Amino acid sequence: MPTVYTIPPKTYFEIASLGYLLVLYLISFNDPNRKRFRSYKLFRALEINMLLALLVSVLTYVFAYPELGTPIFICTILRTMDSIMCVMASRVFAIYLLESVDSGKSLKVIGTVGNVIFAVYIGLMLLNLPLKFILWYTPEGVYMHGALFVPIVFMPPVYYLASGIVMLIIRMNLLGPRERVALSAASIITLLGTIVQALTDGKLLLSLPFGAVGIFVLYFSLETSDYHQLVTSNEKLIIAEQDAIKANRAKSDFLASMSHEIRTPLNAVLGMDELILGEIQPEAGITPETAAQIREYAVNIKDAGQILLSVINDILDLTKIESGKMEIKAAQYSLRTLTGDIDTLIRLKAEQKDLTYIQNIDPSIPDRLVGDELRIRQIMINLLNNAVKYTDSGEVRLEIESRELSEDSVELCISVKDTGIGIRSEDIPHIFGNFKRLDEEHNHRIEGTGLGLSIVKRMTEMMNGRVDVESEYGKGSVFTVRIPQTMDRKETEEGNGESRENAGRITSFSTPDCVYLVVDDNRLNLFVATRFMDELGGTTETAASGPEALQKMREKKYDMIFMDHMMPGMNGVETLKASLKDAENKNKDTPMLMITANALNGVKEEYLQYGFTDYLSKPLDINELKRTVLLHLPKGKVKVKG
């Protein structure tokens, strides 16, 4: 045994590598954010394997010398473990590369071959212990290795690292610039160290130190939490960009559809108006035939206007639902009155297409229910309009049954059946999506926004109900809506001793002694409102601005005032507030109704809080106007006809 022992110089590089790799391990170990990322376990395994391989290699080249007194079998074990750990480290490195470039597992065969090679290698190293054909110590303590040493010990690492580089080349176009450089550099550096160590027959121990350098490159290029957070942010940005592109495409498709849907009825309105103007030229006599023609034009204008209004209402309804501003408001209503109104509306549309319309209402259903009549009406109309629209021959049928839920509640079962074109089975899961118009090849001539069924589903779910659909393509469809409703058998009286229901039914009356004031900055709106008021009798005056309305309110007492909201200068709300503060105003107790195109949910309550008596939305409906006037005028001012 030598009197002075010195560490073999070739181990210095490994000792240094062990030191700085340990520092790197501690740095990465204390990075808690990295645990959230997919590659954390793989890189941690790579670090640990390289650390153990370096530790065993240093122990081997420092202590595996019989002349130091180390037993030969310990020296043999150390040499064997050194070779195994070196191969293990290169194998884990290859697994890391494989997982980095082949998340789809399409290069699985490379990993399978690597596993076979590793199993064979381990088997040979175990056989070497008794047979001594790879590496061994002579009885005199001299370290030896055979001709198979280099092929067996160095070929597996070379395969792993070379296959990793091949995988990088194959997948290079799928990697980002940073990944390409880091993975390529780490692979080449590690492979270079292994080759140099093999070529020098172990005189230069560069395999593991170069592998440690490769790990450094990987960590500071790809494995810091900052980098992973950057990658995550970029992925989110890519997804957001894709979503934005899809949303923009949907918006473009929607705007194109809306352009068609709005322009079509608008064209009819303008065209019919042009025809009317042509028929009533001063030089043209108004014969009965001409009058009938003009009436037909006017009816066409009304139909086109209703289509346009329906399109706008669909858009508003969807907007209200998605923004959470649509509320379900339960109130007492008559199911018989509701279905009677629907029968009149849908039967006319069905007859225009030579369809049979059948309406069956189970007589055992209580007539007086409590629920949101407006939303239930809209659900029925949307489903029935769709049925008429997509049915060319046969019939459309509305059936309403009920199922008792409790002593005071029932489940309305509303079924709409048609003999129309039906729906393909693969399309049924998508029919309730926004702007969905399926089977465009056959339906391109049918107008619509693609919002009706989406609105039906959302409104039904808001009322704790559900929608089911059954359809056979080419034969027809059945839409079934089930909505819970409360029964109310009590008679409720509201406003001037009349029930709201009865007030809603009385539309044949006049108010010859009443004086009305209509305030609006739009000349056409004033004209339409005035003509509507003419049906009630009495006198109607107009004002084109808030200040003009205030002046008129100082001069005369009115029975009812109708106020527009969006007016230049002084809007309707400001006019109301100013009138209540005006000492000369003679109409502080006069019912003042807001008439506005703002039809969003919740605005009525907002206007009532301002001090308005009631609210009407534009375009005005003559029957709604009559019901509202009747509700707020004193009984003595109303003369019922007949």
C-alpha positions in Angstrom: 0.0 0.0 0.0 1.4 3.4 -1.0 2.4 5.6 1.9 0.8 8.7 0.3 -2.6 8.2 -1.5 -3.7 10.7 -4.1 -7.1 10.8 -5.9 -6.6 9.8 -9.6 -6.6 13.0 -11.7 -9.2 11.7 -14.1 -11.8 11.7 -11.3 -11.5 15.5 -10.6 -13.9 16.4 -13.4 -16.4 13.9 -12.0 -16.0 15.3 -8.5 -16.6 18.8 -9.8 -19.6 17.6 -11.8 -21.0 15.9 -8.7 -20.7 19.1 -6.8 -22.4 21.4 -9.2 -25.1 18.8 -10.1 -25.8 18.6 -6.4 -26.2 22.4 -6.3 -28.5 22.2 -9.3 -30.6 19.5 -7.6 -31.0 21.7 -4.5 -32.0 24.7 -6.6 -34.6 22.7 -8.6 -35.8 20.9 -5.4 -36.5 24.2 -3.7 -38.6 25.4 -6.7 -42.2 24.5 -5.5 -43.8 25.8 -8.7 -42.2 23.1 -10.8 -44.3 20.3 -9.3 -47.3 21.6 -11.3 -45.6 20.9 -14.6 -45.8 17.6 -16.7 -42.0 17.1 -17.1 -41.2 17.5 -13.3 -41.0 13.8 -12.5 -39.0 12.9 -15.6 -36.4 15.7 -15.0 -36.3 14.8 -11.2 -35.6 11.2 -12.1 -32.9 12.3 -14.6 -31.2 14.4 -11.9 -31.3 11.7 -9.3 -29.9 9.0 -11.7 -27.1 11.3 -12.8 -26.2 12.2 -9.2 -26.1 8.5 -8.2 -24.1 7.6 -11.3 -21.5 10.3 -10.5 -21.4 9.3 -6.8 -20.8 5.6 -7.6 -18.3 6.5 -10.3 -16.3 8.8 -7.9 -16.4 6.0 -5.2 -15.2 3.5 -7.8 -12.3 5.5 -9.1 -11.2 6.6 -5.6 -11.6 3.3 -3.7 -11.9 0.4 -6.1 -8.2 -0.5 -5.7 -7.1 -3.7 -3.9 -3.8 -2.1 -3.1 -5.7 0.3 -0.9 -7.0 -2.7 1.1 -10.4 -2.8 -0.6 -11.6 -6.4 -0.9 -11.6 -7.6 -4.5 -15.3 -8.5 -4.4 -16.1 -4.9 -3.3 -14.0 -3.5 -6.1 -15.8 -5.8 -8.6 -19.2 -4.7 -7.2 -18.2 -1.0 -7.5 -17.0 -1.5 -11.1 -20.2 -3.3 -12.0 -22.4 -0.7 -10.3 -20.5 2.1 -12.0 -21.2 0.6 -15.4 -24.8 -0.1 -14.6 -25.5 3.5 -13.2 -23.8 5.0 -16.3 -26.0 3.1 -18.6 -29.1 3.8 -16.4 -28.4 7.5 -16.5 -28.1 7.5 -20.3 -31.3 5.5 -20.5 -33.3 7.9 -18.4 -31.9 10.8 -20.5 -33.2 9.0 -23.6 -36.7 8.5 -21.9 -36.7 12.3 -21.1 -36.0 13.1 -24.7 -38.6 10.6 -26.0 -41.3 12.1 -23.7 -40.4 15.6 -24.8 -40.6 15.0 -28.5 -43.2 12.2 -28.7 -46.2 13.0 -26.5 -48.4 11.1 -29.1 -46.4 7.8 -28.5 -45.9 7.3 -32.2 -42.2 6.5 -31.6 -42.9 3.9 -29.0 -40.8 1.3 -30.8 -37.6 3.2 -30.0 -38.4 3.0 -26.3 -39.3 -0.7 -26.6 -36.0 -1.5 -28.2 -34.2 0.5 -25.5 -35.9 -1.5 -22.8 -34.9 -4.8 -24.4 -31.3 -3.6 -24.7 -31.3 -2.5 -21.1 -32.7 -5.9 -20.0 -30.0 -7.8 -22.0 -27.3 -5.5 -20.6 -28.3 -6.1 -17.0 -28.4 -9.8 -17.7 -24.9 -9.8 -19.1 -23.5 -7.8 -16.2 -25.0 -10.2 -13.7 -23.5 -13.2 -15.7 -20.2 -11.4 -15.6 -19.9 -11.6 -11.8 -19.3 -15.4 -11.9 -18.0 -15.7 -15.5 -15.7 -12.7 -15.6 -15.9 -12.0 -19.4 -16.6 -8.2 -19.3 -14.6 -6.9 -16.3 -12.9 -8.5 -13.4 -9.9 -8.4 -11.0 -7.1 -11.0 -11.0 -6.1 -12.7 -7.8 -3.2 -10.3 -7.7 -5.7 -7.4 -7.6 -5.1 -6.1 -11.2 -8.3 -4.7 -12.8 -9.0 -6.2 -16.2 -11.7 -6.0 -18.9 -12.3 -8.2 -21.9 -12.9 -7.6 -25.6 -16.6 -7.3 -25.0 -16.2 -4.5 -22.4 -16.6 -1.5 -24.8 -19.5 -3.0 -26.9 -21.5 -4.1 -23.8 -20.8 -1.1 -21.5 -20.8 1.7 -24.1 -23.1 0.5 -26.8 -26.3 0.9 -24.8 -25.6 4.6 -23.9 -24.6 5.3 -27.5 -27.9 3.8 -28.7 -30.0 5.7 -26.2 -28.3 9.1 -27.0 -28.2 8.5 -30.7 -31.8 7.4 -30.8 -32.7 10.5 -28.9 -30.9 12.7 -31.5 -32.8 10.7 -34.3 -36.1 11.4 -32.5 -35.2 15.1 -32.3 -34.5 15.2 -36.0 -37.8 13.4 -36.8 -39.8 15.8 -34.6 -37.8 18.9 -35.1 -40.6 20.7 -36.9 -42.9 20.2 -34.0 -40.6 21.9 -31.5 -40.2 25.5 -30.7 -36.8 27.2 -31.4 -35.9 27.1 -27.7 -36.7 23.4 -27.4 -34.8 22.5 -30.5 -31.6 24.2 -29.4 -31.7 23.0 -25.7 -32.6 19.3 -26.5 -30.1 19.1 -29.4 -27.3 20.7 -27.4 -27.9 18.5 -24.3 -28.0 15.3 -26.4 -24.9 16.1 -28.5 -22.8 17.1 -25.4 -23.8 14.0 -23.5 -23.2 11.7 -26.6 -19.9 13.4 -27.2 -18.7 12.6 -23.6 -19.7 9.0 -23.9 -18.0 8.5 -27.3 -14.7 10.2 -26.0 -14.7 8.0 -22.9 -15.3 4.9 -25.0 -12.6 5.8 -27.5 -10.0 6.4 -24.8 -10.9 3.1 -23.1 -11.9 5.0 -19.9 -8.8 7.0 -19.6 -10.9 10.2 -19.8 -14.0 10.1 -17.7 -16.2 12.4 -19.7 -19.5 10.5 -20.1 -21.1 11.5 -16.8 -19.6 15.0 -16.5 -20.8 15.8 -20.0 -24.2 14.4 -19.1 -24.3 16.7 -16.1 -23.5 19.6 -18.4 -26.4 18.4 -20.6 -28.7 18.5 -17.5 -27.6 22.0 -16.8 -28.5 23.0 -20.3 -31.9 21.4 -20.0 -32.7 22.9 -16.6 -31.9 26.5 -17.3 -33.4 26.3 -20.8 -36.5 24.3 -20.3 -37.1 23.3 -16.7 -37.3 26.4 -14.7 -40.7 27.3 -13.4 -40.5 30.7 -15.1 -40.1 29.0 -18.4 -42.9 26.6 -17.8 -45.2 29.4 -16.7 -44.2 31.2 -20.0 -45.1 28.0 -21.9 -48.4 27.7 -20.1 -49.2 31.3 -20.8 -48.3 30.9 -24.4 -50.5 27.8 -24.6 -53.4 29.8 -23.1 -52.7 32.6 -25.5 -52.8 30.1 -28.4 -56.1 28.7 -27.1 -57.5 32.2 -26.6 -56.4 33.1 -30.1 -58.1 30.0 -31.5 -61.2 30.8 -29.5 -61.1 34.4 -30.7 -60.8 33.2 -34.3 -63.8 30.8 -33.8 -65.8 33.6 -32.1 -64.9 36.0 -34.9 -65.9 33.4 -37.5 -69.2 32.8 -35.6 -69.7 36.5 -35.4 -69.1 36.9 -39.1 -71.5 34.0 -39.9 -74.0 35.5 -37.5 -73.7 39.0 -39.0 -74.1 37.6 -42.5 -77.2 35.7 -41.3 -78.5 38.8 -39.6 -77.8 40.9 -42.6 -80.0 38.6 -44.6 -82.7 38.2 -42.0 -83.0 41.9 -41.3 -82.7 43.1 -44.9 -85.3 40.6 -46.2 -88.3 42.0 -44.2 -86.9 45.5 -44.4 -86.8 45.3 -48.2 -90.5 44.2 -48.0 -91.4 47.1 -45.8 -89.7 49.6 -48.1 -91.0 47.9 -51.3 -94.6 47.8 -50.1 -94.3 51.4 -49.0 -93.1 52.4 -52.4 -96.1 50.6 -54.0 -98.5 52.4 -51.7 -97.0 55.8 -52.6 -97.4 54.9 -56.3 -101.0 53.9 -55.8 -102.0 57.2 -54.1 -100.5 59.6 -56.6 -102.7 62.7 -57.0 -103.6 61.8 -60.6 -104.6 58.3 -59.6 -108.2 57.7 -58.5 -108.7 55.6 -55.4 -111.1 52.9 -56.6 -112.3 50.0 -54.5 -109.8 47.7 -56.3 -107.0 50.2 -55.5 -108.1 50.4 -51.9 -108.0 46.6 -51.6 -104.6 46.6 -53.2 -103.3 49.2 -50.8 -104.7 47.1 -47.9 -102.8 44.1 -49.2 -99.6 46.1 -49.3 -100.2 47.3 -45.7 -100.8 43.7 -44.6 -97.5 42.7 -46.2 -95.7 45.6 -44.5 -97.1 44.4 -41.2 -96.1 40.8 -41.8 -92.5 41.9 -42.8 -92.3 44.2 -39.8 -93.4 41.3 -37.5 -90.6 39.1 -39.0 -88.1 41.9 -38.4 -89.3 42.4 -34.9 -89.1 38.6 -34.2 -85.4 38.6 -35.4 -84.5 41.5 -33.1 -86.4 40.0 -30.2 -84.5 36.7 -30.6 -81.2 38.6 -30.5 -82.3 40.6 -27.4 -83.6 37.5 -25.6 -80.3 35.6 -26.2 -78.4 38.6 -25.0 -80.5 38.9 -21.9 -80.1 35.2 -21.1 -76.3 35.2 -21.6 -75.8 38.3 -19.6 -78.0 37.0 -16.7 -80.4 39.9 -17.0 -83.5 37.8 -17.9 -85.6 37.1 -14.9 -88.5 34.6 -14.6 -91.5 36.5 -13.1 -94.3 34.4 -11.8 -97.9 35.7 -12.0 -101.4 34.4 -12.3 -102.6 33.7 -15.8 -105.3 31.8 -17.7 -104.0 28.8 -19.7 -107.2 28.8 -21.8 -106.7 32.4 -22.7 -103.1 31.8 -23.5 -103.7 28.8 -25.8 -106.6 30.6 -27.4 -104.3 33.5 -28.4 -101.8 31.0 -29.7 -104.4 29.1 -31.7 -105.5 32.3 -33.5 -101.9 33.2 -34.4 -100.6 29.8 -35.5 -103.7 28.6 -37.3 -103.4 31.5 -39.6 -99.8 30.7 -40.4 -100.6 27.1 -40.9 -103.4 27.8 -43.3 -101.2 30.0 -45.4 -99.1 26.9 -46.1 -102.2 24.6 -46.4 -101.3 22.8 -43.3 -103.8 21.4 -40.7 -103.4 22.9 -37.3 -104.7 20.8 -34.3 -104.7 21.9 -30.7 -105.6 19.5 -27.9 -105.7 20.8 -24.3 -106.4 18.4 -21.6 -109.6 19.7 -20.0 -108.5 18.4 -16.6 -105.7 20.9 -16.4 -106.5 23.8 -14.0 -107.1 27.0 -16.0 -105.6 29.3 -13.4 -101.9 28.8 -13.1 -99.0 30.8 -11.6 -95.9 31.1 -13.8 -94.2 33.3 -16.3 -96.9 33.5 -19.0 -94.8 35.6 -21.3 -91.9 33.0 -21.4 -94.3 30.0 -21.7 -96.1 31.8 -24.6 -92.7 32.5 -26.3 -91.7 28.8 -25.9 -94.9 27.6 -27.5 -94.7 30.1 -30.3 -91.1 29.4 -31.1 -91.7 25.6 -31.2 -94.9 26.0 -33.3 -93.3 28.6 -35.7 -90.5 26.1 -36.2 -92.9 23.3 -36.9 -94.9 25.3 -39.4 -91.7 26.6 -41.0 -90.2 23.1 -41.6 -93.4 21.4 -42.6 -94.5 21.5 -46.2 -97.5 19.2 -46.0 -99.6 17.4 -43.3 -100.2 18.8 -39.9 -98.9 20.6 -36.9 -100.2 19.6 -33.5 -100.1 21.3 -30.1 -100.9 19.0 -27.2 -100.9 20.1 -23.5 -101.2 17.6 -20.7 -100.4 17.8 -17.0 -99.0 15.7 -14.2 -99.7 16.5 -10.6 -96.5 17.2 -8.6 -98.1 18.2 -5.3 -101.3 19.5 -3.9 -100.6 22.9 -5.3 -98.4 22.3 -8.4 -98.5 20.5 -11.7 -96.0 19.8 -14.5 -97.2 21.1 -17.8 -96.3 18.8 -20.6 -96.3 20.8 -23.9 -95.8 18.8 -27.0 -95.4 20.2 -30.5 -95.7 17.5 -33.3 -95.2 18.0 -37.0 -95.0 16.0 -40.2 -92.1 18.0 -41.5 -88.6 17.3 -42.7 -87.4 15.9 -39.4 -83.9 16.0 -38.0 -81.0 13.6 -38.6 -80.1 11.6 -35.5 -76.5 12.9 -35.6 -77.8 16.5 -35.6 -80.1 16.2 -32.6 -77.4 16.8 -30.0 -76.6 20.1 -31.7 -80.0 21.6 -32.4 -80.1 23.7 -29.2 -76.8 25.5 -29.9 -76.7 29.2 -30.7 -77.1 30.2 -34.4 -77.4 26.5 -35.3 -79.1 25.9 -38.7 -78.6 22.2 -39.5 -79.0 20.5 -42.9 -78.3 23.7 -44.7 -78.3 21.9 -48.0 -82.1 21.3 -47.7 -83.0 24.2 -45.5 -81.1 27.1 -47.2 -84.4 28.6 -48.4 -85.9 28.7 -44.9 -85.5 31.9 -43.1 -84.4 32.1 -39.5 -81.7 33.2 -37.1 -81.0 29.8 -35.6 -81.7 31.1 -32.1 -85.3 29.9 -31.5 -84.5 26.5 -30.1 -81.6 27.8 -28.1 -83.9 30.3 -26.5 -86.5 27.6 -25.8 -84.0 25.4 -24.0 -82.6 28.2 -21.9 -85.9 29.6 -20.9 -87.2 26.2 -20.0 -84.2 25.5 -17.9 -84.6 28.9 -16.2 -88.1 27.7 -15.1 -86.7 24.4 -13.8 -88.0 22.5 -16.8 -86.6 20.4 -19.5 -86.9 19.9 -23.3 -86.9 16.6 -25.1 -86.9 15.9 -28.8 -87.7 12.9 -30.9 -87.4 13.0 -34.7 -87.3 10.7 -37.7 -85.6 12.2 -40.7 -88.1 12.9 -43.5 -91.1 12.1 -41.4 -91.4 14.7 -38.6 -90.4 15.7 -35.1 -91.9 15.9 -31.6 -90.6 18.6 -29.2 -91.8 18.1 -25.6 -91.3 20.8 -22.9 -92.1 20.0 -19.3 -92.4 22.9 -16.9 -93.6 22.9 -13.3 -96.4 25.4 -12.6 -98.2 26.4 -9.4 -102.0 26.1 -9.3 -103.9 29.2 -8.1 -107.7 28.8 -7.6 -108.2 32.2 -6.0 -109.7 35.1 -7.8 -107.4 38.2 -7.6 -108.6 41.6 -8.2 -106.3 44.4 -9.4 -106.6 48.0 -10.4 -109.9 50.0 -10.4 -111.9 47.0 -9.2 -111.2 45.0 -12.4 -109.0 41.9 -12.5 -105.9 42.4 -14.7 -107.2 39.5 -16.9 -110.5 41.1 -17.5 -108.8 44.4 -18.1 -106.6 42.7 -20.7 -109.7 41.3 -22.5 -111.6 44.6 -22.8 -110.2 46.2 -25.9 -113.4 47.7 -27.4 -113.8 51.0 -25.6 -113.3 54.7 -26.1 -112.1 57.7 -24.2 -113.8 60.7 -25.9 -113.3 63.1 -23.0 -109.6 62.4 -22.6 -106.7 64.6 -23.6 -103.4 62.9 -24.2 -99.8 64.2 -24.7 -97.3 62.2 -26.7 -93.6 63.3 -26.4 -91.1 62.1 -29.0 -88.4 63.7 -31.1 -89.1 61.4 -34.0 -91.8 62.6 -36.4 -92.8 59.1 -37.6 -93.1 57.9 -34.0 -95.3 60.8 -33.2 -97.4 60.0 -36.3 -97.8 56.4 -35.4 -98.6 57.0 -31.7 -101.2 59.7 -32.7 -103.0 57.4 -35.1 -103.1 54.7 -32.4 -104.5 57.1 -29.9 -107.1 58.2 -32.5 -108.7 54.7 -32.1 -109.4 55.6 -28.4 -111.1 58.9 -29.3 -110.4 62.1 -27.4 -107.7 64.6 -28.2 -104.0 63.9 -28.7 -101.4 66.6 -28.6 -97.7 66.2 -29.4 -94.3 67.6 -28.2 -91.0 67.0 -30.1 -88.7 67.7 -27.1 -88.5 67.7 -23.3 -88.6 71.5 -23.0 -91.7 71.7 -25.3 -93.4 69.0 -23.2 -92.7 71.0 -20.0 -94.2 74.1 -21.5 -97.4 72.2 -22.5 -97.7 70.7 -19.0 -97.7 74.2 -17.6 -100.5 75.2 -19.9 -102.9 72.3 -19.8 -104.0 69.4 -17.6 -103.7 66.0 -19.5 -105.3 62.7 -18.7 -102.2 60.7 -19.7 -98.7 61.5 -20.9 -96.6 59.2 -23.1 -92.9 60.0 -22.9 -90.0 58.8 -25.1 -86.7 58.2 -23.4 -83.8 58.9 -25.8 -84.3 62.5 -26.9 -81.6 65.0 -27.6 -80.9 67.7 -25.1 -83.3 66.6 -22.3 -84.3 63.0 -22.3 -87.5 61.5 -21.0 -86.2 60.7 -17.5 -84.8 64.2 -17.1 -88.1 65.6 -18.4 -90.0 63.7 -15.8 -87.7 64.8 -13.0 -87.9 68.4 -14.2 -91.7 68.3 -14.4 -92.0 67.0 -10.8 -89.9 70.0 -9.6 -91.8 72.5 -11.7 -94.1 74.5 -9.5 -96.3 75.5 -12.5 -96.7 72.0 -13.8 -100.4 71.0 -13.8 -99.7 67.3 -14.3 -97.8 66.2 -11.3 -100.5 63.5 -10.6 -101.1 62.7 -14.3 -100.1 59.1 -15.2 -96.9 59.3 -17.2 -95.9 56.3 -19.3 -92.5 55.6 -20.7 -92.5 54.5 -24.4 -89.0 53.4 -25.5 -87.2 51.0 -27.8 -85.1 49.8 -24.8 -86.6 46.4 -24.4 -84.0 44.8 -22.1 -85.2 42.9 -19.1 -85.3 44.9 -15.9 -85.8 48.3 -17.5 -89.5 48.5 -16.6 -88.6 48.3 -12.9 -86.0 51.0 -13.5 -88.5 53.3 -15.1 -91.0 52.7 -12.3 -88.3 53.7 -9.8 -87.8 56.9 -11.7 -91.5 57.7 -11.1 -93.1 56.6 -14.4 -96.6 55.0 -14.0 -95.9 52.2 -16.5 -93.8 51.2 -19.5 -94.4 50.3 -23.1 -91.8 49.1 -25.6 -91.5 50.0 -29.2 -92.7 49.1 -31.7 -96.1 49.8 -30.1 -98.7 47.1 -30.1 -102.2 48.6 -30.3 -103.8 46.0 -28.0 -101.1 46.4 -25.4 -101.5 50.2 -25.6 -105.3 49.8 -25.0 -104.8 47.5 -22.1 -102.3 49.9 -20.5 -104.5 52.9 -21.0 -107.5 51.1 -19.6 -105.5 50.0 -16.6 -104.5 53.6 -15.6 -107.5 55.7 -16.5 -110.3 56.4 -14.0 -113.5 54.4 -14.7 -115.4 57.6 -15.4 -113.2 58.4 -18.4 -113.8 55.0 -20.1 -116.8 54.1 -22.2 -117.1 50.5 -23.1 -118.5 49.8 -26.6 -121.3 47.2 -26.9 
